[in-house]
Amino acid sequence: MCPSSLDKAKQVPHAPIEVLEVSWKATENNNVVGEQTIFLTWKKRVGPAAASVMLKAVGQALFSTSLQNPKFTAEEKKEGQDYEVRTYHATNWVSTSLSGTQWDAASNAGFRKLFSYIQGNNHNKVKVEMTAPVSCRVEPAAGPACESQFTVSFYIPEEHQASPPEPSDPQVFLEHRKEFTAYVRTFGGFANENTKREELLKLLESLKRDGVPFIDKPFYSAGYDSPFKLTNRRNEVWVLKTEA
């Protein structure tokens, strides 16, 4: 199945304000399986350079294209192994922590806070490019009536790694992650709390089967795609390897 892609992006003539029509299609075996059109509006005419920046932002938002990812090295997979073993380099992230009983609700609330940060809600008033994945660290609750702790994070892009802008929101903080190794299971589709838990259980079963050392909690989910992306979606669950 081919990824969604921009089909056309054009100005709409005779509109009372500037309007950009953006259409995209999802194809499978050269057949269109889904398509959608949106209209973006703004109040004043922009030049080619600004329009190019806007189209790049649209592409990133709709299709998760050209997003920076944290660097890692991966071990070669063994026969029958249904997960990856990745060692992530030490990097800086921006994060926010929330308590709650619903994984998806916490992830969405955390995303909004972090999106505000990259849109300029920081001490430098600078916009920071979107990256992938959006990770969510989960400290599960002690019991069914208790709240879990969720930490939602964006990877800081390379151009800001050395000196990330300080958040203006007191509930948002910069986080330095030292090098770590994780077992990673990848799955497609639109992830929700149920599918993430199912995939996590599958990963834990595989790790027990293989007798490898791991930490069962906290664990992570990682999402790489905008909700507008229709096909070839990428989601992951991570379980940390026990440190030697």
C-alpha positions as CSV (number, residue, x, y, z in Angstrom):
1,M,0.0,0.0,0.0
2,C,1.4,3.4,-0.9
3,P,1.6,6.2,1.6
4,S,-0.8,9.1,1.4
5,S,0.6,11.9,-0.6
6,L,-0.2,15.5,-1.7
7,D,-2.2,15.3,-4.9
8,K,-2.5,19.0,-5.4
9,A,-2.0,22.3,-3.6
10,K,-3.3,25.4,-5.3
11,Q,-4.7,28.8,-4.5
12,V,-8.5,29.1,-4.9
13,P,-9.3,32.0,-7.3
14,H,-11.8,34.7,-6.4
15,A,-11.8,33.8,-2.7
16,P,-12.4,36.8,-0.3
17,I,-9.3,35.8,1.6
18,E,-6.3,33.7,0.7
19,V,-7.3,30.1,0.5
20,L,-5.1,27.1,-0.2
21,E,-6.8,23.9,-1.4
22,V,-4.9,20.8,-0.4
23,S,-5.9,17.4,-1.7
24,W,-4.3,14.0,-1.1
25,K,-4.9,10.4,-2.0
26,A,-4.1,7.0,-0.5
27,T,-3.5,4.3,-3.1
28,E,-3.2,0.5,-3.0
29,N,-1.9,-1.4,-6.1
30,N,-2.3,1.9,-8.1
31,N,-6.0,2.1,-7.1
32,V,-7.2,5.0,-5.0
33,V,-8.6,3.7,-1.7
34,G,-9.2,7.0,0.0
35,E,-8.9,10.7,-0.7
36,Q,-9.7,14.0,1.1
37,T,-9.5,17.7,0.5
38,I,-9.0,20.4,3.1
39,F,-8.9,24.2,2.7
40,L,-6.4,26.3,4.6
41,T,-7.1,30.0,5.0
42,W,-5.1,33.0,6.0
43,K,-5.7,36.7,6.0
44,K,-2.9,38.1,3.7
45,R,-1.1,37.0,0.6
46,V,2.2,35.3,1.1
47,G,5.2,35.0,-1.2
48,P,6.7,31.8,-2.7
49,A,9.1,31.2,0.2
50,A,6.5,31.5,2.9
51,A,4.1,29.3,0.8
52,S,6.9,26.7,0.6
53,V,7.3,26.7,4.4
54,M,3.6,26.4,4.8
55,L,3.4,23.4,2.4
56,K,6.2,21.7,4.3
57,A,4.3,22.2,7.5
58,V,1.2,20.8,5.9
59,G,3.0,17.8,4.6
60,Q,4.5,17.1,8.1
61,A,1.1,17.5,9.8
62,L,-0.9,15.4,7.3
63,F,1.6,12.8,6.3
64,S,4.3,12.8,9.0
65,T,6.9,13.4,6.3
66,S,10.5,14.7,6.8
67,L,10.3,14.4,10.6
68,Q,13.5,14.0,12.5
69,N,13.8,10.9,14.7
70,P,16.2,10.1,17.5
71,K,19.2,8.1,16.4
72,F,19.7,4.5,17.5
73,T,21.6,1.4,16.6
74,A,19.7,-1.9,16.1
75,E,20.9,-5.4,16.7
76,E,20.5,-7.9,13.9
77,K,17.3,-9.8,14.3
78,K,17.5,-13.5,15.1
79,E,15.4,-16.1,13.3
80,G,11.8,-16.0,14.5
81,Q,12.4,-12.8,16.6
82,D,9.3,-10.6,16.4
83,Y,10.8,-7.5,17.9
84,E,13.8,-5.2,17.5
85,V,16.6,-4.5,20.1
86,R,17.5,-0.8,19.8
87,T,20.1,1.2,21.7
88,Y,19.1,4.9,21.6
89,H,21.8,7.6,21.8
90,A,21.7,10.1,24.7
91,T,19.4,12.9,23.6
92,N,17.3,15.8,24.9
93,W,13.4,15.7,24.9
94,V,10.7,18.0,26.0
95,S,8.1,16.4,28.3
96,T,5.1,16.8,30.4
97,S,3.7,14.4,33.1
98,L,0.0,13.7,33.9
99,S,-1.9,11.4,36.2
100,G,-5.0,9.6,35.1
101,T,-6.8,6.3,34.4
102,Q,-7.0,6.6,30.6
103,W,-3.9,6.2,28.4
104,D,-5.3,7.9,25.3
105,A,-6.7,10.9,27.2
106,A,-3.4,11.5,28.9
107,S,-1.5,11.2,25.7
108,N,-3.8,13.7,23.9
109,A,-3.6,16.2,26.8
110,G,0.2,15.9,26.9
111,F,0.4,16.3,23.2
112,R,-1.5,19.6,23.3
113,K,0.9,21.0,25.9
114,L,4.0,20.0,24.0
115,F,2.6,21.2,20.7
116,S,2.1,24.6,22.3
117,Y,5.8,24.5,23.3
118,I,7.0,23.9,19.7
119,Q,4.6,26.6,18.5
120,G,6.6,29.2,20.5
121,N,5.3,28.9,24.1
122,N,8.9,28.9,25.3
123,H,11.3,31.5,26.7
124,N,12.9,32.2,23.4
125,K,9.5,32.5,21.6
126,V,10.9,30.3,18.8
127,K,9.0,27.7,16.8
128,V,10.5,24.2,17.0
129,E,10.0,21.7,14.2
130,M,7.8,18.7,14.9
131,T,9.6,15.4,15.3
132,A,8.7,11.7,15.7
133,P,7.9,9.7,17.6
134,V,5.7,11.1,20.3
135,S,6.5,8.8,23.2
136,C,4.5,8.1,26.3
137,R,6.1,6.6,29.3
138,V,3.6,4.7,31.5
139,E,4.0,4.0,35.2
140,P,1.0,1.7,35.7
141,A,-1.3,2.2,38.7
142,A,-0.9,0.1,41.8
143,G,-4.5,-1.0,41.6
144,P,-7.7,-0.7,39.5
145,A,-9.0,2.4,41.3
146,C,-5.6,4.2,41.2
147,E,-4.2,6.6,38.7
148,S,-1.3,5.8,36.4
149,Q,1.5,8.3,35.7
150,F,2.0,9.2,32.1
151,T,5.0,11.2,30.7
152,V,4.4,12.4,27.1
153,S,7.5,13.5,25.2
154,F,8.7,15.1,21.9
155,Y,12.3,14.5,20.7
156,I,14.1,17.9,20.4
157,P,15.3,18.3,16.8
158,E,19.1,18.4,16.1
159,E,19.3,22.1,15.6
160,H,18.1,22.6,19.2
161,Q,19.8,19.6,20.9
162,A,22.7,21.5,22.3
163,S,20.6,24.3,23.8
164,P,16.8,23.6,23.8
165,P,14.5,26.5,24.5
166,E,13.2,26.6,28.1
167,P,9.5,25.9,28.4
168,S,7.2,28.8,29.5
169,D,4.6,26.4,30.9
170,P,5.6,25.2,34.3
171,Q,4.1,21.8,33.6
172,V,6.4,21.3,30.6
173,F,10.1,20.4,31.2
174,L,13.3,19.5,29.4
175,E,14.5,15.9,29.9
176,H,17.9,14.5,29.1
177,R,17.7,10.8,28.3
178,K,20.9,8.9,28.7
179,E,21.7,6.1,26.4
180,F,19.2,3.2,26.8
181,T,18.4,-0.1,25.2
182,A,14.8,-1.1,24.4
183,Y,12.9,-4.0,23.0
184,V,10.6,-2.6,20.3
185,R,7.5,-4.2,18.8
186,T,6.1,-2.3,15.7
187,F,2.4,-2.5,14.5
188,G,0.3,-0.6,12.1
189,G,-3.2,1.0,12.0
190,F,-4.8,3.5,14.2
191,A,-3.5,2.7,17.7
192,N,-5.7,3.1,20.8
193,E,-5.4,2.0,24.4
194,N,-6.7,-1.5,23.7
195,T,-4.3,-2.2,20.8
196,K,-1.3,-0.8,22.6
197,R,-2.0,-3.0,25.6
198,E,-2.5,-6.0,23.3
199,E,0.8,-5.3,21.5
200,L,2.6,-4.8,24.8
201,L,1.4,-8.2,26.1
202,K,2.6,-9.8,22.9
203,L,6.0,-8.2,23.4
204,L,6.3,-9.3,27.0
205,E,5.3,-12.8,26.0
206,S,8.1,-12.8,23.3
207,L,10.7,-11.6,25.8
208,K,9.7,-14.3,28.3
209,R,9.9,-16.9,25.6
210,D,13.4,-15.8,24.6
211,G,14.6,-15.5,28.2
212,V,16.0,-12.0,27.8
213,P,16.5,-9.6,30.7
214,F,13.9,-6.8,30.8
215,I,12.1,-4.3,33.1
216,D,8.3,-4.8,32.9
217,K,7.5,-1.3,34.1
218,P,7.6,1.5,33.2
219,F,7.0,0.9,29.5
220,Y,6.5,3.1,26.5
221,S,4.3,3.6,23.6
222,A,5.5,5.6,20.5
223,G,3.5,7.0,17.7
224,Y,5.0,8.3,14.4
225,D,2.0,9.6,12.4
226,S,-0.5,12.4,12.3
227,P,-4.2,11.3,12.6
228,F,-4.6,12.5,9.0
229,K,-2.3,9.8,7.6
230,L,-4.5,7.0,6.3
231,T,-2.1,4.3,5.4
232,N,1.2,2.7,6.3
233,R,0.9,3.9,9.9
234,R,3.6,3.1,12.4
235,N,3.2,2.6,16.1
236,E,5.5,0.9,18.6
237,V,5.6,-0.3,22.2
238,W,8.9,-0.3,24.1
239,V,10.1,-2.4,27.0
240,L,13.5,-1.4,28.5
241,K,16.3,-3.9,28.7
242,T,17.8,-4.5,32.2
243,E,21.0,-2.6,32.5
244,A,24.1,-4.7,33.0
